[in-house]
Amino acid sequence: MLSFENIDIKIAKSFKERFFGLMFKKNINYGLLFNNCNAIHTFFMKDKIDVIATDKDDNIIKSYKSLKPWKILILPKSVKNIYELPKGTIK
């Protein structure tokens, strides 16, 4: 099970939350969880983010530190959840 100290994780549930994610945000201080997702983009992001991709049991499959804006991540089908986190979360 993943644990993040001092970071609120919001679940992106609605179409709007999933579509916009962290786009257009500066000074990001919370994370977003995308359930049943194995691909994201960082189009229109104002800041770099850290990304963690997990399987259905929250075992980490892949992680990315300081992912720059204007990138696309298409991950293996085994990825079931993606966490978008403030840059510097992954040590």
N, CA, C and O atoms as a CHARMM CRD file, in Angstrom:
* protein
*
  364
    1    1 MET  N      0.85500  -1.18800   0.00000 PROA 1      0.00000
    2    1 MET  CA     0.00000   0.00000   0.00000 PROA 1      0.00000
    3    1 MET  C      0.88600   1.23200   0.00000 PROA 1      0.00000
    4    1 MET  O      1.88400   1.29500   0.71800 PROA 1      0.00000
    5    2 LEU  N      0.51300   2.20300  -0.80900 PROA 2      0.00000
    6    2 LEU  CA     1.27300   3.44000  -0.90000 PROA 2      0.00000
    7    2 LEU  C      0.92000   4.35800   0.25300 PROA 2      0.00000
    8    2 LEU  O     -0.20200   4.34000   0.75800 PROA 2      0.00000
    9    3 SER  N      1.88300   5.15200   0.65900 PROA 3      0.00000
   10    3 SER  CA     1.66700   6.13200   1.71500 PROA 3      0.00000
   11    3 SER  C      2.38800   7.41400   1.32900 PROA 3      0.00000
   12    3 SER  O      3.56500   7.39100   0.96800 PROA 3      0.00000
   13    4 PHE  N      1.68500   8.51400   1.40700 PROA 4      0.00000
   14    4 PHE  CA     2.27200   9.80700   1.10200 PROA 4      0.00000
   15    4 PHE  C      2.15200  10.68800   2.33400 PROA 4      0.00000
   16    4 PHE  O      1.04900  10.94400   2.81700 PROA 4      0.00000
   17    5 GLU  N      3.28700  11.15200   2.84000 PROA 5      0.00000
   18    5 GLU  CA     3.26700  12.00900   4.01200 PROA 5      0.00000
   19    5 GLU  C      2.98300  13.44500   3.60100 PROA 5      0.00000
   20    5 GLU  O      3.58600  13.96200   2.66000 PROA 5      0.00000
   21    6 ASN  N      2.07200  14.07900   4.30500 PROA 6      0.00000
   22    6 ASN  CA     1.77400  15.49600   4.13800 PROA 6      0.00000
   23    6 ASN  C      1.27200  15.86900   2.74500 PROA 6      0.00000
   24    6 ASN  O      1.39500  17.02600   2.34300 PROA 6      0.00000
   25    7 ILE  N      0.72300  14.93700   2.01600 PROA 7      0.00000
   26    7 ILE  CA     0.16300  15.24700   0.70400 PROA 7      0.00000
   27    7 ILE  C     -1.26500  14.70500   0.65300 PROA 7      0.00000
   28    7 ILE  O     -1.50200  13.51300   0.85000 PROA 7      0.00000
   29    8 ASP  N     -2.18900  15.59000   0.39000 PROA 8      0.00000
   30    8 ASP  CA    -3.57100  15.15800   0.18800 PROA 8      0.00000
   31    8 ASP  C     -3.69100  14.55400  -1.19800 PROA 8      0.00000
   32    8 ASP  O     -3.17800  15.10200  -2.17300 PROA 8      0.00000
   33    9 ILE  N     -4.36700  13.43000  -1.27700 PROA 9      0.00000
   34    9 ILE  CA    -4.62000  12.77400  -2.55300 PROA 9      0.00000
   35    9 ILE  C     -6.11500  12.85600  -2.83300 PROA 9      0.00000
   36    9 ILE  O     -6.93100  12.34900  -2.06300 PROA 9      0.00000
   37   10 LYS  N     -6.46200  13.49400  -3.93700 PROA 10     0.00000
   38   10 LYS  CA    -7.85400  13.58900  -4.34800 PROA 10     0.00000
   39   10 LYS  C     -8.09000  12.56300  -5.45300 PROA 10     0.00000
   40   10 LYS  O     -7.21700  12.32800  -6.28800 PROA 10     0.00000
   41   11 ILE  N     -9.25900  11.96300  -5.45400 PROA 11     0.00000
   42   11 ILE  CA    -9.59300  10.99700  -6.50200 PROA 11     0.00000
   43   11 ILE  C    -10.31600  11.72800  -7.62400 PROA 11     0.00000
   44   11 ILE  O    -11.33300  12.38600  -7.40200 PROA 11     0.00000
   45   12 ALA  N     -9.78200  11.60200  -8.81900 PROA 12     0.00000
   46   12 ALA  CA   -10.41200  12.20100  -9.99900 PROA 12     0.00000
   47   12 ALA  C    -11.55000  11.27800 -10.42500 PROA 12     0.00000
   48   12 ALA  O    -11.31200  10.22300 -11.01300 PROA 12     0.00000
   49   13 LYS  N    -12.77300  11.67300 -10.13100 PROA 13     0.00000
   50   13 LYS  CA   -13.93400  10.81300 -10.37900 PROA 13     0.00000
   51   13 LYS  C    -14.72800  11.24500 -11.60500 PROA 13     0.00000
   52   13 LYS  O    -15.05500  10.42300 -12.46100 PROA 13     0.00000
   53   14 SER  N    -15.03100  12.50600 -11.68500 PROA 14     0.00000
   54   14 SER  CA   -15.89900  12.97500 -12.76200 PROA 14     0.00000
   55   14 SER  C    -15.11700  13.10200 -14.07300 PROA 14     0.00000
   56   14 SER  O    -13.88600  13.10800 -14.08700 PROA 14     0.00000
   57   15 PHE  N    -15.85700  13.20000 -15.15200 PROA 15     0.00000
   58   15 PHE  CA   -15.22300  13.38500 -16.45800 PROA 15     0.00000
   59   15 PHE  C    -14.36200  14.64400 -16.44200 PROA 15     0.00000
   60   15 PHE  O    -13.23400  14.63500 -16.93600 PROA 15     0.00000
   61   16 LYS  N    -14.88500  15.70900 -15.88200 PROA 16     0.00000
   62   16 LYS  CA   -14.15900  16.98500 -15.84200 PROA 16     0.00000
   63   16 LYS  C    -12.86900  16.85900 -15.03200 PROA 16     0.00000
   64   16 LYS  O    -11.81500  17.32100 -15.46900 PROA 16     0.00000
   65   17 GLU  N    -12.94700  16.23100 -13.84800 PROA 17     0.00000
   66   17 GLU  CA   -11.74800  16.04800 -13.01600 PROA 17     0.00000
   67   17 GLU  C    -10.70500  15.19500 -13.73600 PROA 17     0.00000
   68   17 GLU  O     -9.51200  15.49500 -13.67600 PROA 17     0.00000
   69   18 ARG  N    -11.13700  14.15700 -14.40100 PROA 18     0.00000
   70   18 ARG  CA   -10.21700  13.27300 -15.11500 PROA 18     0.00000
   71   18 ARG  C     -9.63800  13.96000 -16.35300 PROA 18     0.00000
   72   18 ARG  O     -8.46700  13.77300 -16.68300 PROA 18     0.00000
   73   19 PHE  N    -10.46000  14.75000 -17.02900 PROA 19     0.00000
   74   19 PHE  CA   -10.01600  15.41400 -18.24300 PROA 19     0.00000
   75   19 PHE  C     -8.99400  16.50300 -17.93100 PROA 19     0.00000
   76   19 PHE  O     -7.94300  16.55900 -18.57100 PROA 19     0.00000
   77   20 PHE  N     -9.28200  17.36500 -16.96300 PROA 20     0.00000
   78   20 PHE  CA    -8.39700  18.48500 -16.66700 PROA 20     0.00000
   79   20 PHE  C     -7.25500  18.13300 -15.72800 PROA 20     0.00000
   80   20 PHE  O     -6.18200  18.72800 -15.82100 PROA 20     0.00000
   81   21 GLY  N     -7.45800  17.18300 -14.82800 PROA 21     0.00000
   82   21 GLY  CA    -6.37900  16.78500 -13.91900 PROA 21     0.00000
   83   21 GLY  C     -5.69500  17.98800 -13.30100 PROA 21     0.00000
   84   21 GLY  O     -6.34500  18.81300 -12.65900 PROA 21     0.00000
   85   22 LEU  N     -4.38000  18.09600 -13.49100 PROA 22     0.00000
   86   22 LEU  CA    -3.60600  19.20700 -12.92600 PROA 22     0.00000
   87   22 LEU  C     -3.24900  20.25800 -13.98200 PROA 22     0.00000
   88   22 LEU  O     -2.36000  21.08200 -13.76900 PROA 22     0.00000
   89   23 MET  N     -3.94400  20.22200 -15.11300 PROA 23     0.00000
   90   23 MET  CA    -3.67000  21.21100 -16.15700 PROA 23     0.00000
   91   23 MET  C     -3.89000  22.62500 -15.62000 PROA 23     0.00000
   92   23 MET  O     -4.80000  22.87300 -14.82900 PROA 23     0.00000
   93   24 PHE  N     -3.04200  23.53600 -16.06700 PROA 24     0.00000
   94   24 PHE  CA    -3.12900  24.96800 -15.76900 PROA 24     0.00000
   95   24 PHE  C     -2.83400  25.30900 -14.31500 PROA 24     0.00000
   96   24 PHE  O     -3.01300  26.46200 -13.92200 PROA 24     0.00000
   97   25 LYS  N     -2.39400  24.36600 -13.50700 PROA 25     0.00000
   98   25 LYS  CA    -2.12900  24.61600 -12.08700 PROA 25     0.00000
   99   25 LYS  C     -0.64600  24.95000 -11.86400 PROA 25     0.00000
  100   25 LYS  O      0.23600  24.36700 -12.49400 PROA 25     0.00000
  101   26 LYS  N     -0.39600  25.89500 -10.96000 PROA 26     0.00000
  102   26 LYS  CA     0.95900  26.24200 -10.53000 PROA 26     0.00000
  103   26 LYS  C      1.06800  25.91000  -9.05200 PROA 26     0.00000
  104   26 LYS  O      0.06200  25.85100  -8.34600 PROA 26     0.00000
  105   27 ASN  N      2.28200  25.69500  -8.58800 PROA 27     0.00000
  106   27 ASN  CA     2.52800  25.41600  -7.16500 PROA 27     0.00000
  107   27 ASN  C      1.61100  24.31200  -6.65500 PROA 27     0.00000
  108   27 ASN  O      0.88300  24.49800  -5.68000 PROA 27     0.00000
  109   28 ILE  N      1.64900  23.18700  -7.30700 PROA 28     0.00000
  110   28 ILE  CA     0.78500  22.04900  -6.97000 PROA 28     0.00000
  111   28 ILE  C      1.16800  21.52600  -5.58700 PROA 28     0.00000
  112   28 ILE  O      2.33900  21.24900  -5.32500 PROA 28     0.00000
  113   29 ASN  N      0.17100  21.39200  -4.70000 PROA 29     0.00000
  114   29 ASN  CA     0.44900  20.92600  -3.33600 PROA 29     0.00000
  115   29 ASN  C     -0.43100  19.74500  -2.92900 PROA 29     0.00000
  116   29 ASN  O     -0.58100  19.45900  -1.74200 PROA 29     0.00000
  117   30 TYR  N     -1.00600  19.06600  -3.90900 PROA 30     0.00000
  118   30 TYR  CA    -1.81800  17.87600  -3.64600 PROA 30     0.00000
  119   30 TYR  C     -1.63700  16.91600  -4.81700 PROA 30     0.00000
  120   30 TYR  O     -1.10200  17.28300  -5.86300 PROA 30     0.00000
  121   31 GLY  N     -2.08900  15.68600  -4.62300 PROA 31     0.00000
  122   31 GLY  CA    -1.98500  14.70100  -5.68100 PROA 31     0.00000
  123   31 GLY  C     -3.35500  14.30400  -6.19700 PROA 31     0.00000
  124   31 GLY  O     -4.37200  14.52200  -5.53900 PROA 31     0.00000
  125   32 LEU  N     -3.36400  13.72100  -7.38000 PROA 32     0.00000
  126   32 LEU  CA    -4.60000  13.20500  -7.96600 PROA 32     0.00000
  127   32 LEU  C     -4.42300  11.72800  -8.26600 PROA 32     0.00000
  128   32 LEU  O     -3.38500  11.30900  -8.77800 PROA 32     0.00000
  129   33 LEU  N     -5.43100  10.94900  -7.94800 PROA 33     0.00000
  130   33 LEU  CA    -5.45400   9.52600  -8.25700 PROA 33     0.00000
  131   33 LEU  C     -6.43400   9.28800  -9.39000 PROA 33     0.00000
  132   33 LEU  O     -7.60000   9.67700  -9.31800 PROA 33     0.00000
  133   34 PHE  N     -5.93800   8.63800 -10.44400 PROA 34     0.00000
  134   34 PHE  CA    -6.76700   8.24300 -11.57300 PROA 34     0.00000
  135   34 PHE  C     -6.91900   6.72900 -11.52000 PROA 34     0.00000
  136   34 PHE  O     -5.99300   5.99400 -11.86300 PROA 34     0.00000
  137   35 ASN  N     -8.09400   6.26400 -11.08900 PROA 35     0.00000
  138   35 ASN  CA    -8.37300   4.82700 -11.04100 PROA 35     0.00000
  139   35 ASN  C     -8.67400   4.30700 -12.44000 PROA 35     0.00000
  140   35 ASN  O     -9.17600   5.04300 -13.29000 PROA 35     0.00000
  141   36 ASN  N     -8.36200   3.02700 -12.67600 PROA 36     0.00000
  142   36 ASN  CA    -8.64500   2.38300 -13.96300 PROA 36     0.00000
  143   36 ASN  C     -8.10900   3.20800 -15.13600 PROA 36     0.00000
  144   36 ASN  O     -8.83200   3.53900 -16.07500 PROA 36     0.00000
  145   37 CYS  N     -6.83200   3.52200 -15.04600 PROA 37     0.00000
  146   37 CYS  CA    -6.19500   4.38800 -16.03500 PROA 37     0.00000
  147   37 CYS  C     -4.78100   3.88900 -16.28500 PROA 37     0.00000
  148   37 CYS  O     -4.06600   3.54300 -15.34400 PROA 37     0.00000
  149   38 ASN  N     -4.37400   3.84900 -17.55000 PROA 38     0.00000
  150   38 ASN  CA    -2.98500   3.46700 -17.82800 PROA 38     0.00000
  151   38 ASN  C     -2.32500   4.41200 -18.83200 PROA 38     0.00000
  152   38 ASN  O     -1.33200   4.05900 -19.46900 PROA 38     0.00000
  153   39 ALA  N     -2.88900   5.62100 -18.96700 PROA 39     0.00000
  154   39 ALA  CA    -2.27000   6.60900 -19.84600 PROA 39     0.00000
  155   39 ALA  C     -2.63500   8.01600 -19.36500 PROA 39     0.00000
  156   39 ALA  O     -3.76700   8.27000 -18.95500 PROA 39     0.00000
  157   40 ILE  N     -1.66600   8.91300 -19.42300 PROA 40     0.00000
  158   40 ILE  CA    -1.90800  10.31900 -19.07900 PROA 40     0.00000
  159   40 ILE  C     -1.09200  11.19800 -20.02200 PROA 40     0.00000
  160   40 ILE  O     -0.22600  10.72200 -20.75600 PROA 40     0.00000
  161   41 HSD  N     -1.38900  12.47500 -19.98000 PROA 41     0.00000
  162   41 HSD  CA    -0.58100  13.45900 -20.69500 PROA 41     0.00000
  163   41 HSD  C     -0.32300  14.63200 -19.75500 PROA 41     0.00000
  164   41 HSD  O     -1.01500  14.80600 -18.75200 PROA 41     0.00000
  165   42 THR  N      0.66200  15.41500 -20.08800 PROA 42     0.00000
  166   42 THR  CA     0.95800  16.60800 -19.29000 PROA 42     0.00000
  167   42 THR  C      0.79400  17.87100 -20.13600 PROA 42     0.00000
  168   42 THR  O      1.46500  18.87600 -19.89800 PROA 42     0.00000
  169   43 PHE  N     -0.09300  17.81500 -21.11200 PROA 43     0.00000
  170   43 PHE  CA    -0.37600  19.00000 -21.92700 PROA 43     0.00000
  171   43 PHE  C     -0.93700  20.10800 -21.04000 PROA 43     0.00000
  172   43 PHE  O     -1.73200  19.84700 -20.13700 PROA 43     0.00000
  173   44 PHE  N     -0.52800  21.32200 -21.29500 PROA 44     0.00000
  174   44 PHE  CA    -1.01500  22.51400 -20.59800 PROA 44     0.00000
  175   44 PHE  C     -0.67200  22.54900 -19.12300 PROA 44     0.00000
  176   44 PHE  O     -1.24800  23.33900 -18.37600 PROA 44     0.00000
  177   45 MET  N      0.26100  21.70400 -18.68800 PROA 45     0.00000
  178   45 MET  CA     0.72200  21.76300 -17.30000 PROA 45     0.00000
  179   45 MET  C      1.64200  22.96600 -17.15900 PROA 45     0.00000
  180   45 MET  O      2.39800  23.29300 -18.07400 PROA 45     0.00000
  181   46 LYS  N      1.57300  23.61100 -16.02000 PROA 46     0.00000
  182   46 LYS  CA     2.41600  24.77500 -15.74500 PROA 46     0.00000
  183   46 LYS  C      3.66400  24.40100 -14.95400 PROA 46     0.00000
  184   46 LYS  O      4.55900  25.22900 -14.77900 PROA 46     0.00000
  185   47 ASP  N      3.73100  23.16900 -14.48000 PROA 47     0.00000
  186   47 ASP  CA     4.83900  22.72900 -13.63700 PROA 47     0.00000
  187   47 ASP  C      5.11400  21.25300 -13.89200 PROA 47     0.00000
  188   47 ASP  O      4.25300  20.53200 -14.39700 PROA 47     0.00000
  189   48 LYS  N      6.29200  20.81600 -13.54700 PROA 48     0.00000
  190   48 LYS  CA     6.62200  19.39300 -13.61700 PROA 48     0.00000
  191   48 LYS  C      5.84400  18.66100 -12.52300 PROA 48     0.00000
  192   48 LYS  O      5.44600  19.26100 -11.52500 PROA 48     0.00000
  193   49 ILE  N      5.63200  17.36200 -12.72200 PROA 49     0.00000
  194   49 ILE  CA     4.97000  16.53600 -11.71300 PROA 49     0.00000
  195   49 ILE  C      5.71600  15.21500 -11.56900 PROA 49     0.00000
  196   49 ILE  O      6.45300  14.80800 -12.46600 PROA 49     0.00000
  197   50 ASP  N      5.51900  14.55300 -10.43700 PROA 50     0.00000
  198   50 ASP  CA     5.97100  13.18500 -10.24600 PROA 50     0.00000
  199   50 ASP  C      4.76800  12.28300 -10.52600 PROA 50     0.00000
  200   50 ASP  O      3.62600  12.64700 -10.24400 PROA 50     0.00000
  201   51 VAL  N      5.03900  11.11400 -11.07900 PROA 51     0.00000
  202   51 VAL  CA     3.96400  10.18600 -11.43600 PROA 51     0.00000
  203   51 VAL  C      4.32000   8.79600 -10.92900 PROA 51     0.00000
  204   51 VAL  O      5.45100   8.33700 -11.08500 PROA 51     0.00000
  205   52 ILE  N      3.34200   8.13400 -10.32100 PROA 52     0.00000
  206   52 ILE  CA     3.50600   6.74200  -9.89100 PROA 52     0.00000
  207   52 ILE  C      2.37900   5.93900 -10.52200 PROA 52     0.00000
  208   52 ILE  O      1.20700   6.29700 -10.40600 PROA 52     0.00000
  209   53 ALA  N      2.74200   4.85900 -11.18600 PROA 53     0.00000
  210   53 ALA  CA     1.77300   3.95300 -11.80600 PROA 53     0.00000
  211   53 ALA  C      1.77400   2.64800 -11.01700 PROA 53     0.00000
  212   53 ALA  O      2.83100   2.08300 -10.73900 PROA 53     0.00000
  213   54 THR  N      0.57700   2.17200 -10.65800 PROA 54     0.00000
  214   54 THR  CA     0.46900   0.96500  -9.83600 PROA 54     0.00000
  215   54 THR  C     -0.48300  -0.04800 -10.47000 PROA 54     0.00000
  216   54 THR  O     -1.26900   0.26700 -11.36400 PROA 54     0.00000
  217   55 ASP  N     -0.37500  -1.27900  -9.96700 PROA 55     0.00000
  218   55 ASP  CA    -1.33400  -2.30500 -10.37300 PROA 55     0.00000
  219   55 ASP  C     -2.57000  -2.19500  -9.49300 PROA 55     0.00000
  220   55 ASP  O     -2.68600  -1.26200  -8.69800 PROA 55     0.00000
  221   56 LYS  N     -3.49300  -3.13800  -9.62800 PROA 56     0.00000
  222   56 LYS  CA    -4.75400  -3.07600  -8.87300 PROA 56     0.00000
  223   56 LYS  C     -4.56400  -3.16700  -7.36500 PROA 56     0.00000
  224   56 LYS  O     -5.43600  -2.74500  -6.60600 PROA 56     0.00000
  225   57 ASP  N     -3.42300  -3.71800  -6.91900 PROA 57     0.00000
  226   57 ASP  CA    -3.14300  -3.83700  -5.48700 PROA 57     0.00000
  227   57 ASP  C     -2.23600  -2.72100  -4.98100 PROA 57     0.00000
  228   57 ASP  O     -1.73200  -2.79600  -3.86000 PROA 57     0.00000
  229   58 ASP  N     -2.02200  -1.69500  -5.78600 PROA 58     0.00000
  230   58 ASP  CA    -1.17200  -0.54500  -5.47800 PROA 58     0.00000
  231   58 ASP  C      0.31100  -0.89400  -5.36600 PROA 58     0.00000
  232   58 ASP  O      1.05900  -0.19300  -4.68400 PROA 58     0.00000
  233   59 ASN  N      0.74000  -1.96000  -6.02200 PROA 59     0.00000
  234   59 ASN  CA     2.16600  -2.24600  -6.14300 PROA 59     0.00000
  235   59 ASN  C      2.71600  -1.35400  -7.25800 PROA 59     0.00000
  236   59 ASN  O      2.13900  -1.28400  -8.34300 PROA 59     0.00000
  237   60 ILE  N      3.80400  -0.69300  -6.99500 PROA 60     0.00000
  238   60 ILE  CA     4.36300   0.23800  -7.96800 PROA 60     0.00000
  239   60 ILE  C      4.94000  -0.52000  -9.15700 PROA 60     0.00000
  240   60 ILE  O      5.74100  -1.44100  -8.99400 PROA 60     0.00000
  241   61 ILE  N      4.52500  -0.12400 -10.34200 PROA 61     0.00000
  242   61 ILE  CA     5.03200  -0.70600 -11.58400 PROA 61     0.00000
  243   61 ILE  C      6.05900   0.22200 -12.21500 PROA 61     0.00000
  244   61 ILE  O      7.08100  -0.23100 -12.73100 PROA 61     0.00000
  245   62 LYS  N      5.78600   1.51600 -12.17200 PROA 62     0.00000
  246   62 LYS  CA     6.68200   2.48700 -12.79600 PROA 62     0.00000
  247   62 LYS  C      6.51800   3.81900 -12.08400 PROA 62     0.00000
  248   62 LYS  O      5.43500   4.15100 -11.60100 PROA 62     0.00000
  249   63 SER  N      7.61600   4.58400 -12.02500 PROA 63     0.00000
  250   63 SER  CA     7.53100   5.93000 -11.46200 PROA 63     0.00000
  251   63 SER  C      8.36500   6.87800 -12.30600 PROA 63     0.00000
  252   63 SER  O      9.33800   6.48200 -12.94700 PROA 63     0.00000
  253   64 TYR  N      7.96100   8.12400 -12.28800 PROA 64     0.00000
  254   64 TYR  CA     8.63700   9.16500 -13.05800 PROA 64     0.00000
  255   64 TYR  C      8.84400  10.37900 -12.15800 PROA 64     0.00000
  256   64 TYR  O      7.89900  10.86100 -11.53400 PROA 64     0.00000
  257   65 LYS  N     10.07100  10.86900 -12.09300 PROA 65     0.00000
  258   65 LYS  CA    10.37500  12.06900 -11.32000 PROA 65     0.00000
  259   65 LYS  C     10.40300  13.27500 -12.25100 PROA 65     0.00000
  260   65 LYS  O     10.97600  13.22700 -13.34000 PROA 65     0.00000
  261   66 SER  N      9.78300  14.33900 -11.81000 PROA 66     0.00000
  262   66 SER  CA     9.81700  15.62600 -12.51900 PROA 66     0.00000
  263   66 SER  C      9.48200  15.49400 -14.00600 PROA 66     0.00000
  264   66 SER  O     10.24700  15.92600 -14.86800 PROA 66     0.00000
  265   67 LEU  N      8.34600  14.89800 -14.28400 PROA 67     0.00000
  266   67 LEU  CA     7.88300  14.75900 -15.66400 PROA 67     0.00000
  267   67 LEU  C      7.51200  16.14500 -16.19700 PROA 67     0.00000
  268   67 LEU  O      6.71300  16.86400 -15.59600 PROA 67     0.00000
  269   68 LYS  N      8.09700  16.49700 -17.31700 PROA 68     0.00000
  270   68 LYS  CA     7.90600  17.82200 -17.89600 PROA 68     0.00000
  271   68 LYS  C      6.54600  17.93500 -18.59500 PROA 68     0.00000
  272   68 LYS  O      5.94400  16.93600 -18.98900 PROA 68     0.00000
  273   69 PRO  N      6.08200  19.18100 -18.73700 PROA 69     0.00000
  274   69 PRO  CA     4.86500  19.40700 -19.52300 PROA 69     0.00000
  275   69 PRO  C      5.04600  18.94200 -20.97100 PROA 69     0.00000
  276   69 PRO  O      6.16300  18.84200 -21.47700 PROA 69     0.00000
  277   70 TRP  N      3.91000  18.66000 -21.62000 PROA 70     0.00000
  278   70 TRP  CA     3.83600  18.27000 -23.02800 PROA 70     0.00000
  279   70 TRP  C      4.37600  16.86700 -23.29600 PROA 70     0.00000
  280   70 TRP  O      4.95700  16.61500 -24.35200 PROA 70     0.00000
  281   71 LYS  N      4.18800  15.96300 -22.35100 PROA 71     0.00000
  282   71 LYS  CA     4.57500  14.55800 -22.50500 PROA 71     0.00000
  283   71 LYS  C      3.32000  13.68700 -22.50600 PROA 71     0.00000
  284   71 LYS  O      2.27400  14.07200 -21.98500 PROA 71     0.00000
  285   72 ILE  N      3.45200  12.51200 -23.10100 PROA 72     0.00000
  286   72 ILE  CA     2.39300  11.50000 -23.08800 PROA 72     0.00000
  287   72 ILE  C      2.98000  10.22600 -22.49000 PROA 72     0.00000
  288   72 ILE  O      4.06200   9.79000 -22.88100 PROA 72     0.00000
  289   73 LEU  N      2.26100   9.63500 -21.54200 PROA 73     0.00000
  290   73 LEU  CA     2.65800   8.34500 -20.96800 PROA 73     0.00000
  291   73 LEU  C      1.58600   7.31500 -21.30600 PROA 73     0.00000
  292   73 LEU  O      0.42500   7.46400 -20.92300 PROA 73     0.00000
  293   74 ILE  N      1.97700   6.29200 -22.01300 PROA 74     0.00000
  294   74 ILE  CA     1.10000   5.15100 -22.25600 PROA 74     0.00000
  295   74 ILE  C      1.79400   3.96100 -21.61100 PROA 74     0.00000
  296   74 ILE  O      2.86500   3.53700 -22.04500 PROA 74     0.00000
  297   75 LEU  N      1.17500   3.44100 -20.58600 PROA 75     0.00000
  298   75 LEU  CA     1.79400   2.42000 -19.74800 PROA 75     0.00000
  299   75 LEU  C      1.19300   1.04900 -20.03000 PROA 75     0.00000
  300   75 LEU  O      0.15800   0.94700 -20.69000 PROA 75     0.00000
  301   76 PRO  N      1.84000  -0.01000 -19.53100 PROA 76     0.00000
  302   76 PRO  CA     1.33400  -1.36900 -19.76800 PROA 76     0.00000
  303   76 PRO  C     -0.09600  -1.55200 -19.25000 PROA 76     0.00000
  304   76 PRO  O     -0.54200  -0.83300 -18.35700 PROA 76     0.00000
  305   77 LYS  N     -0.79500  -2.51800 -19.82200 PROA 77     0.00000
  306   77 LYS  CA    -2.17200  -2.79500 -19.40700 PROA 77     0.00000
  307   77 LYS  C     -2.26500  -3.23300 -17.94400 PROA 77     0.00000
  308   77 LYS  O     -3.34000  -3.16400 -17.34700 PROA 77     0.00000
  309   78 SER  N     -1.15000  -3.68200 -17.36200 PROA 78     0.00000
  310   78 SER  CA    -1.14700  -4.08700 -15.95700 PROA 78     0.00000
  311   78 SER  C     -1.29400  -2.88300 -15.01500 PROA 78     0.00000
  312   78 SER  O     -1.61600  -3.05300 -13.83900 PROA 78     0.00000
  313   79 VAL  N     -1.06200  -1.68400 -15.52400 PROA 79     0.00000
  314   79 VAL  CA    -1.24100  -0.47000 -14.71900 PROA 79     0.00000
  315   79 VAL  C     -2.73000  -0.19400 -14.58900 PROA 79     0.00000
  316   79 VAL  O     -3.44700  -0.12200 -15.58800 PROA 79     0.00000
  317   80 LYS  N     -3.19000  -0.04000 -13.35300 PROA 80     0.00000
  318   80 LYS  CA    -4.61200   0.20900 -13.08500 PROA 80     0.00000
  319   80 LYS  C     -4.85400   1.56400 -12.43500 PROA 80     0.00000
  320   80 LYS  O     -5.96500   2.08800 -12.50300 PROA 80     0.00000
  321   81 ASN  N     -3.83100   2.13900 -11.80500 PROA 81     0.00000
  322   81 ASN  CA    -3.97300   3.42400 -11.11900 PROA 81     0.00000
  323   81 ASN  C     -2.76400   4.29200 -11.42600 PROA 81     0.00000
  324   81 ASN  O     -1.63400   3.80900 -11.49900 PROA 81     0.00000
  325   82 ILE  N     -3.02000   5.57300 -11.60500 PROA 82     0.00000
  326   82 ILE  CA    -1.93000   6.52200 -11.79600 PROA 82     0.00000
  327   82 ILE  C     -2.10100   7.65300 -10.79900 PROA 82     0.00000
  328   82 ILE  O     -3.18100   8.22900 -10.66500 PROA 82     0.00000
  329   83 TYR  N     -1.01300   7.96100 -10.10100 PROA 83     0.00000
  330   83 TYR  CA    -0.97500   9.06500  -9.15700 PROA 83     0.00000
  331   83 TYR  C     -0.17700  10.20300  -9.77700 PROA 83     0.00000
  332   83 TYR  O      0.98900  10.02000 -10.12600 PROA 83     0.00000
  333   84 GLU  N     -0.78800  11.37000  -9.91700 PROA 84     0.00000
  334   84 GLU  CA    -0.07600  12.57700 -10.31600 PROA 84     0.00000
  335   84 GLU  C      0.21300  13.33100  -9.03000 PROA 84     0.00000
  336   84 GLU  O     -0.69800  13.64200  -8.26400 PROA 84     0.00000
  337   85 LEU  N      1.49500  13.62500  -8.79600 PROA 85     0.00000
  338   85 LEU  CA     1.92800  14.19000  -7.52500 PROA 85     0.00000
  339   85 LEU  C      2.77300  15.44200  -7.73600 PROA 85     0.00000
  340   85 LEU  O      3.33000  15.64000  -8.81600 PROA 85     0.00000
  341   86 PRO  N      2.87200  16.28800  -6.71100 PROA 86     0.00000
  342   86 PRO  CA     3.74800  17.45600  -6.84100 PROA 86     0.00000
  343   86 PRO  C      5.17900  17.01900  -7.10200 PROA 86     0.00000
  344   86 PRO  O      5.61800  15.98400  -6.60100 PROA 86     0.00000
  345   87 LYS  N      5.91300  17.81500  -7.89300 PROA 87     0.00000
  346   87 LYS  CA     7.30500  17.48300  -8.13800 PROA 87     0.00000
  347   87 LYS  C      8.05100  17.43300  -6.81300 PROA 87     0.00000
  348   87 LYS  O      7.77400  18.21600  -5.90500 PROA 87     0.00000
  349   88 GLY  N      8.99300  16.51000  -6.71100 PROA 88     0.00000
  350   88 GLY  CA     9.76200  16.34300  -5.48400 PROA 88     0.00000
  351   88 GLY  C      9.15400  15.37300  -4.49200 PROA 88     0.00000
  352   88 GLY  O      9.73900  15.12100  -3.43900 PROA 88     0.00000
  353   89 THR  N      7.99000  14.82300  -4.80800 PROA 89     0.00000
  354   89 THR  CA     7.34700  13.84400  -3.90800 PROA 89     0.00000
  355   89 THR  C      8.15200  12.54600  -3.88100 PROA 89     0.00000
  356   89 THR  O      8.35400  11.95600  -2.82000 PROA 89     0.00000
  357   90 ILE  N      8.61000  12.10700  -5.05400 PROA 90     0.00000
  358   90 ILE  CA     9.40900  10.88500  -5.14100 PROA 90     0.00000
  359   90 ILE  C     10.84800  11.23700  -4.78800 PROA 90     0.00000
  360   90 ILE  O     11.47500  12.06300  -5.45000 PROA 90     0.00000
  361   91 LYS  N     11.34900  10.62200  -3.76800 PROA 91     0.00000
  362   91 LYS  CA    12.73600  10.89100  -3.32400 PROA 91     0.00000
  363   91 LYS  C     13.68800   9.89600  -3.92500 PROA 91     0.00000
  364   91 LYS  O     14.89100   9.96000  -3.67000 PROA 91     0.00000
